[in-house]
Amino acid sequence: MEKKTYLSPKIASISLLILAFITLHSCDVDNLKYDDWKPVVAVPLAYSDFDVYDVLNRTDSLQELLVVDEDGLLALNYKGELFSFSLDELLDIPDQNYNQTLQLSATMASTIESGLGASFSDAIEFPLNIDPSDVRVDEVVFLSGNVNLSYTILQNEVFEGSITFGNLVDQNNTPLSFSISSTGVNPGQTITESFDLTGARMSPNYDGTENLIALDFGISISNNPDNTAVSGDALNIEVDLSEINIDYITGYFGQLSINTDQDSVRIKIFDNIINGTFALEEAFIDLNVENSFGLPVDFSLDDVTSFNLETGEEIDLTFPTDLALAGQTELNGTPEEVTFSFNNGNTNVVDLLEPTPKVVYFALNATSNPNGPPPPDQPNFIRHDSRLDVDIDVLLPLKGYAQDILLIDTLDVDIEFDEFEEVDSIEFKIRTLNGFPTRGDVQVVFLDELQTPIDSLFLEPSPIILSGLVNSSGIVDTPVENTQVVSVDQASADNLGNTDKIVVIAVLNTINNQNEDIVRFMDDYRLKINLGAKIYGNIAVE
Amino acid sequence: MKKLLSLIILLLILGSSVQAQIATNYVFSDEAASIWMNNPASLGNERFFIGLPVLGGIDANAVHNGFTYDDAITNDQVNIGSTIDQLRNENDLLFNSSFQLFNFGLRLGNWHFRGGAQQVIQARITYPKSFMELAWKGNGHPDLIGRRLDFGGFAVNAMAYTDYFVGVSKSLMDNRLTLGANLHYLQGADVVYTEQSSFGLTTDPDTYALTADGAFILRTTVDEDALDSISADYLNPFNGANAGFSLDLGVKYRFLEKFELQASAMNVGGIRWDRNAQSYTLGKTSFTYNGLDLEDLVDNPDSTTSQLEEVLDSLSTSFEPIEQAGSFNAPSNARFYLGFGYEMNEKNHLLLTAAHLRSFNKGFNSVSAMYRHKFGRILWVRTGAQLFQFDQFLWPVGLTLNAGPVQFGFGTDNLIAAFAPTKSGVFTGHFQIGLRFGRDGKVKKTKPE
């Protein structure tokens, strides 16, 4: 297709440019003078609309720790296991060995040599080692374990018979018995037989100090013409109990003392707080106990301390010491569940957060059978799965006042203003709309490499956040807006060029805390923050 | 920077070779044969007239109603701030040029027939004062912060087309009443048409949050290859592309011996653009930028870049127009005139005119008072005063010379621009030459008794 340009926008545009060019050069542009271009550019730098969870989550994974009551009042709720005990920590049947050598008397030796033969028909008892040793064991059923019986014929005579445990039966209730025979056994040779104790039941004889296991012997000895029987060692018997795991044990376990090391609950919300007071109107601590030990226990929280790791300040909390557990009533019954509740009425738990703690320490002392042996028909028992679990449930309704809560954070920075030569100054504007009953005074200090302050953002700590106004119930009904403006000019910027670190210091106070007015933290509080900047340009037009 | 600024300023001051129809100085002045281009209710003063090709009529207007050179530059000092302060809320660069390719007129008794063709280029670029304020003062300036900066008038419009027309008029009631009409077939070449433009920027005075809102519809047949692909085929009136029609209607009524009322509605119609036609539509949208998410920044100090990328993505998504291929209609730039003439005597006439001129859906008003005087038998000279948009004073002058069969005419709507161009933003020129047969004396003019 033949193309033909005619009077078109293209020609018009070229005409425009030619005309403009001619006119431009006819105006002696080089001599034109211009005012400096001084635009003021306003830009939003950052914003946030924090709710209660956002604010508190700054220092904690607190979402799951905040609870709200029906009125919307927030509470911190720390839950966790404080202490836990099991059978292994109270009773243990260690590996143990019993060794017995049977001897022939001179009479028995001559009788054997005469061809009449002799026999060992006796019963011996050996003690069951158990830790602690003063436990009376009525019955113990084994979850697992082994009993090994070894014998060694020491004289080359003919031995035939058996050894039977007098108070150890297998799971079929049959007494545990081992055969002894010299047939095919050389003198000095040790023969071992093993038995799996799973399901076996032992009922030791308690003699007032020890739990005794009985062994009944029934062994006949006849003459070996090739050997002459002599008085002395004839047969060695050894019993080993090993790898014992108890299914359950009954008896009387005495007044066991259970002393724990200090355990702790960390109050993470105060992690960044250096100092200050956070006084609560009320606090609640519940100890939830689940006890499946079949024995009564008295226990006490003897050492509860609220401790501030930063300052070393600590406050002792006083708890009742007569906390009694009756124990699970039946061996295969349901565990005992008890909750011990502490509040302003029975403790000084309200002082828990004063001063703001990082850690609350607990130590528990417990004693079993505080009243001595149980009735014969109600022996103590412990199953392999018995536990004494003590969980703690700390509920801190956020209702109180805060004084001079000090937070400090240090940031590494590298401030460089050289790139902004066409900027006269920058005016930072911080606007807050605070629905919390808390005022925040902030100072930012700039440090050089030697950690020497070279400047500060404000002449003195400035109230960046003003407290919301509260009603007579201490609930914020009117959020309060506040605006702070900070200007940085060229001189300030040059000075800040040496900044190595920035220290941010914040002091938080609840409204009217000088009067110890109680405020409440509700779940609908919000804090809106807008940070903006006005950049005052000064651009020379050349 | 300095030269760039100067170039921008001069472009705004001078405009270019495009023009707008603001001419009023020869509107309804019936000594020129081509009066039918302003009021089809014209019988002409000669039996036959033919315009010389290309020279038969050239109009070129350039208007900038924002500021003048003297407003902007005083003693080599560029007064950017004060110049911006005196801008209108919407400032227009209007360009219009029309070249008569050929035209003719024939009078038969009480009838007049004519026809012709012309090539027309029209453009309007509108820029809002607030945009210039924003650029010069910045959004944080006390004058601007907290208020919505309305960029609603921002528009770029341009249109080129060939106009083929035929017309007829007839005098009635013993020549006291004349009615006429022209029918135009419009053959579009290219267009850029801002059908709707609504943009605003608000800076919150408390938070400096930026809220941009807007909506627009831009229609065009111009793409990046359009200027290179212009073809002679565009001139073919029967190529079937970008066809349109418009209508002129006019009336003249002499209600007393010396008083005459004229009215006309010109170029009322439009073109349906279908070659390379594209529409870019942005529905009403709004986007607010509050800054980076502080919470996210605290948790993840390195999130600045990703957050900014998200903002830019959201912004581009919010303001991404829908591109759609398909034909569209664009109105022709109509003109409406109402005139009142007083014929003091045969050589002295007074004419008052009010005009409403459309330029791509935006209206411009003008009133003028023109006096014309006939020197001898061959020369008419016109002068007067015009208020464009009721606030820009123009000094129109012009003449028409009938030298034998040759009619020659030229004029301007603003003589001020000729000798003091730095004081005016309106530059116009009109030139015409044609051959006439059956001069005034041989054409019987009948006045009402």
Interface residues (C-beta under 8 A of the other chain):
Chain A: M1 E2 K3 K4 T5 Y6 L7 S8 P9 K10 A12 S13 S15 L16 L19 A20 T23 L24 C27 D28 V29 D30 N31 L32 K33 Y34 D35 W37 P39 V40 V41 A42 V43 P44 L45 A46 Y47 S48 F50 D54 R58 K429 R431 T483 I529 N530 L531 G532 A533 K534 I535 G537 V541 E542
Chain B: M1 K2 K3 L5 S6 L7 L10 L11 L14 G15 S16 S17 V18 I73 D76 Q77 V78 N79 I80 G81 F95 S97 F99 Q119 I121 A123 A135 W136 K137 G138 N139 G140 H141 I145 A158 A160 A189 D190 T203 D204 D206 T207 Y208 A209 L210 V222 L227 S229 I230 S231 A232 D233 Y234 L235 Y289 N290 G291 L292 D293 L294 E295 L297 V298
